[in-house]
Amino acid sequence: MISVRINGKIVELEKPTPLLDYLEKLGVNARSVAVEHNGEIVPRTSFTRVTFRDGDQVEIVRMVGGGV
């Protein structure tokens, strides 16, 4: 098991987990989020290269449309 802090909460994962696999597990479209991994913004073109490992800190923000 590994522990990753995602959006301020500790999440236990069975093993190192690719970002895209984690988003898919959540049912989240990768095109609708912004991700910060260990203090660095991850360009969408690099999502395939990010794997969550023990002790990582991640922020995932969903884009929300709308307006006046």
Secondary structure as UniProt FT lines:
FT   STRAND          2..6
FT   TURN            7..8
FT   STRAND          9..13
FT   STRAND          17..18
FT   HELIX           19..26
FT   HELIX           30..32
FT   STRAND          33..37
FT   TURN            38..39
FT   STRAND          40..42
FT   HELIX           44..49
FT   STRAND          51..52
FT   TURN            54..55
FT   STRAND          57..62
//
